[in-house]
């Protein structure tokens, strides 16, 4: 999956969270992973 949100703009740090799971024919077949938090500084 692609993160299609708008680009991070100049200003305060932006926090984004991501999770992953194995997909088979558009169906989730595993538990979701732990959450990865990314903080981008501009």
N, C-alpha and C positions, 0 to 999 in steps of 0.2 A: 504494500500500500504506500502511496505517496502522500506526504504532508503538503496539501495544497493551500494551506492558510497563507494569508498575506505575509510578505517578508517582514522581518523584524526591523522596525524603524529606530532612528536615533532617539535616545532618551533613556528612560530607566531600563534596567535589565528585564529581559522577557524570559518567563519560565514556560517550558513545554514539557509534556509528559508523554511517554510512549510505552506501549506494551506489544507483545507479539504472541501469536499462536499459530500452530500448524493448520493449514486449510486444505481440504480435499473436496473438490467440486463445490466450492463456495460454502462449505460447512466446516465449522471449527471442530477439529478432532482431538485437541489436547486442551489442557488447562491453559489459561493465559499466563504469560511470564510475569516476573516481578516488574514493577514500574521503574522505568529509567527516566530520571528528571534531568533535563538539560537547561542550563541558564546561560543565555546569550547576552553578552555585554556589547554595546555598540560604542 
